[in-house]
Each structure stands twice: as structure tokens, then as C-alpha cells.
Amino acid sequence: MHPEDIAKVCHAANRAVRLALGERDTGSWEEVPEHIRQSVRRDTVTQTANDR
């Protein structure tokens, strides 16, 4: 799996949890600002590199 795909799944899971808890919707992956997507991508790469 590519980091971009992992980042999308993580964002979708986090969004679902937020909605289930009644928190503010952050929007879909395509709707969030680019700086948010960059942050999630960066965190994904960091975490996957640390898991090896």
C-alpha cells in the first residue's frame, strides 16, 4: 500500500470516529485543505518508517 492510500484510509477512519462522537465534520479527503493532507501524509510516512 502506498503512503497516500494509507493516509486516505486514516483520514476516513478519523472522520468516522469524529462523526460518531458528534464532533465537527472535517470533510472528505478531497475536501480538506492541502496542508491537512500534507500533514497526514507526513505522519503516515513517519509511522510506517518507524514500524519497520
Buried (B, 14 or more C-beta within 10 A) or exposed (E): EEBBEBBBEBBEEEBEEEEEEEEEEBEEBEEBEEEBBEEBBEBBBEEEEEEE
